[in-house]
Amino acid sequence: MFLRNVLQKIHSNEVVSEFEINIICKQMTKIAIQEPNIPFVSSPVCVLGDIHGQYSDLVQLLELVEKPGECTYVFLGDYVDRGPNSISVVLLLFCYKILYPKRVFMLRGNHEQRAINKIYGFYDETMKAYEDTHVWQMINEVFDFFSIAAVIDMKYFCVHGGISNRVTLNKLKRYDRSERTKDDDIANDLFWSDPFNKLGCLPNQRGSGVLFGVDIVKNFLMQNNLELIIRSHQLVHQGHKFDLHGLCLTIWSAPNYMNRIENPGIVLYIEPDKEINASSMHIYTRPLKK
C-alpha cells in the first residue's frame, strides 16, 4: 500500500516526502546489494536506453509493449539529468524495482555518478525540491550498488556505454561495487565508452572510457560466447542504430531530447528465439513542446 500511495503521488505530480524517499532508498539498497554485477535475464525482455529525467515520456514508453510486472525490463542507465523530472523518473523505477525485483533491472550509467549528476541538473532539481542535499545523497547511495551490465538469453550483453580491450565477463563479475568508481576504473569503460569505425581502442574525447573498434567487439563476443552488444549513451536520431558490422546496437529512449531534437524514443522488445531487427523496435514519437 505504501508504494502504491507513492506511485499515486508521482503520477499526480505531488511531492514525495523526504521521509518516504528514505524508506524507498533503504528498500532499494537492500535489493541492489544482493544482485550480481551482471544479472542473467531470459526473454521476453523490454530494454530501454537513456531517459534523462523525461518522466512523462517514460510513462508513455512503458505502455508500448507490456507494463513492468507483466514483462521483464532492463534499463541501461542515465535516468537523471538534463530533463525536468529526474526525481520522478528515479522514484517511479525504484518503486517498480521493489514491487517486481526479479522483473526490473536497472543498470548504472555515467549520470549515476555524483561528479556528473551534481553538474547536469539532478543536484539542482533535488535542492530546489527539498532545500538540502539529503535526497541527492540517498539516491546516489543507491546508484552505487546498481548492476553494471546484464546478459539476456546468454546472447546479448547489455551495458550503458560500451566495452574496452580490458573488459571481460570474469573481471566484471569480480568488480567491487562497494567502492566508488575512480577515473581508471574498469567500470568507467562500461559507463563512458563509444563504438568507432576503426580498429583497437583509443582514448575517448569525453575524458573517460574509450572508443572501441569492431575487433575489440568481435574478440569480446567470441571469448564470452555472446552475439551482440546492446547499449545507449549516444543520441540516435532515428532511435536505434546498428554499428560495427551489426555487432553493436545503440538504442535511445528519450524522445525529442531536451525538447531540441525531433527524435523518437525506443523500447527494444526481445522475444525468445527471434532475431533482433527493426521490427523489434517499438517507437514513441510526439511533437516538440512549445
N, C-alpha and C positions, 0 to 999 in steps of 0.2 A: 504493500500500500504506500509506503514511504516513497519508493522510486516512482510509482505511478503519479503521485502528487507532484514530485519534482518534474517529471516529464510534462505534466499539465502546465506547470508554471513556465517551463521553457517554451512550449508551444503557444502559450498566451502572452509571451514576451514580458513576463513578470520576473522580478529579480529573485534569484535563488540565494538564500542567505548564506553567509559565511559559515554558519554552524552546519547547514545542510551540505555544503560543499566539503567541509571537513569530514563528515560521515562518509560521503561518496568516495573521497580520495583514500580514506583508510580502507574501505572495502576493495577499491581498485588495486591498491598496493598489495594487499594480501593475495589477490588473484594473480597479479602480474609477476610477483616474486616466484610463484610456483610454476610459471610457464617456462618452457625451454627457450633458449636463444632462437631456435629455429623450429617452430611448430610444423608438423606434417599434417596436411589437411587433405580431405578427399572431396571431390566434386559430387554434386553441383556446388559451385562457388561463384559468388559475385565479388569482383575486385574493383576497388575504387582508388584513383590516384589523388593528387593534391586537391584539397578542399579550401584551404586558406580562409577560414572564417566566413564562408558563404553559406550561412545556415539555411536560408530559405531554399537555395538551390540543392543543398544536401537532402532536405526533406523530399523534394521532387525526385531526385535520383533514387532514393530508397523506395520509391513507388514504381520504378520502371520494370522490375523483374519480380522479386518476392521480397517481403519485408524481413528485417532481422528477426530471427527466431524461426522463420519459415525456410530460410536458406542460410548457408554459411557465408559469412562476409570476411574478406581480407582487405584492410585499409592500408595503403602504402605510405602513410605519413604525411606530414605538413598539414596538420589540422588547423593551425593557428597562423596569425599574422596576415597583414595586408587587407583582408576582408573585414567587414564591420562587426561580425558576430562570432568571434573566436570562442568566447566563453560558452555560448550556447552550443556550438559545434562540439566542443570538448565534453560538456556535461551530457549532451544527448548520447554521444558514443560511449561515454563511461557508463551511463545507465543501461544501455543495451548490452555492454560487456558484462556487467554484473548480473543482469537478467538472463543472459544467454552465454555463459562463459565458454562453452565449447562450440559456439556458432559464430562468435565475433572475435576477430583477431586484429589487433591494432599494432602496426609496426612503427618504429621510430624513424622520423625524417630529420633533416638538418634543422628544421624550425622547431623541433622538440628539444632544442639545446638552449640553455639560458642565454649564452652570449648572442644568439641570433634573435630569439623572441623578446629580448629586452629592447632591441633596436627597432624591429619591424612591425610593432603595433600591439602585440599581446600584452606586454607590460603596461603600456599606456591605457589600454582598454580596462585591465583589471584595476589599475589605480583610479581611474575615473569612476568605476562602479563601486569600489569598496574602500577607497581612500587609504589603503595601506598595502603592503607587499605580501600579506599572508596568503591570499588566494593564489597569486602568481607563484609563490614558493611551493605551496601544497601541490599544485597541478604539475609543476616541474619535477617535483619529487616522485610523482607517479611516472612521468615520462622516462625518468632514469631507469626504470625497470621494464620498459617495453621490450618485446622481442625485436630483434634486429633484421630478421628475414623470415621467410616462410617457404615451404615447398608444397605444391599442390600436385596430387596424384603421382608423386615420385618423378615428375617430369618437368614441372615449371618452377623455377626459382624466382620468388617474389622479393623485391627489395626496393627501398626508396630511390636510391641513386644509381648504383651500379657495383662494379667489382674492380679489382686490380690484379696484378700478377702475383700478389702475395695472399690473396683470398682463397681459402679452401673451406669446405664444409666442416672439416675436423677442427680447424682453427676457430671457426665461428662458434662451434658447439662448446668450445672451452673458454670462450671470451667471458670475462668477469664484468657483468653489468652493474655490479655494486660500486664500481669506481667510475667517476665521471670521465667522459672521454677527453683525451688530450689531442693536440694537433696532429701527432704522428700515430694516433690510434688506428688500428685496422678497421674499427667500426666507422671511422670517418670516411674510409674508402667506400663503404656502403651508403653512407648518407649523402655524399657530395659528388661522386664520380659520374661522368657522362661518356657515352659512346662517341667515337670519331672514326672517320673513314681512312685511317692509316693503320699501320701495324704497331704493336707494342703498347707501352704506356708512356704518357708524358704528363708533366705537372699540369694541373687544371688551373685555368685563369681565374676560377672562383677563389683560389687561395687555399683550398683544401681538396682532398681527393685527387683523382687522376682523370685523364682522358684514356679510354681503353679501346683497343682495336679488335678486329674480328679474330685475330689469332689468340688473343687473351680469352675471348669468349669461347672459342672452339675448344681450347685446352681445358677451361673450367668446366664446361658442359660434359666433355668426354671423361674427365677424371671423376666426375660425380654422377655419371650416368643420367644426365639431365638433357632436356631438349630445347629449352627456351628460357631466357631471362625476361621477366615482366617487371617494369619499373615505371616511375613517374618523373618528378623532379624538374622536367623541362616542359614549358608550354608547347603544346602541339596544336597548330591552328585548325587542323581537321579532327582533333580529338584523340587520334591514335596514329602511330607510325611504326612500321617495321624497319629496323636498321640491321646492318652487319649481316648481310646475306639471309635476312629473315630470322636471325637467331636472337634478336633483342627487340622487344616490343615496349614502346613508351605509350602510356595512356594518361589522359588528363581529365580531371573531374570537376574543375571549377569553370563553369560556362561564363562567357563574357568577362573574362578575368579582369578584376579590378574595375569593371564597367568601362573598359577602354578598348577591348578587342572582341570582335564578334566571333567567338569560338564556341563549339559545343562542349558539353560535359559528357563523359563516357562512363558507363558501367560495363565492364567486361564480364560476360557470363560464360563460365567454363562448365561444360556438360561432360558427363562420363563418355569416354570412347568417341568423342567428337573433336576434330581439329579446330584450333583457334583461327578464325579468319574474320573477314568484315562482318559476316552475319552474327558473330559473337558480340559485337559492339552495340549496346543499347544506348541510344543517343538522346540527350535532352538539350533543347535549344529554347531560347527566349529572346525577346527584343532587348536591346540595351536600355537601361533605365535612364530617364531624362531628369 
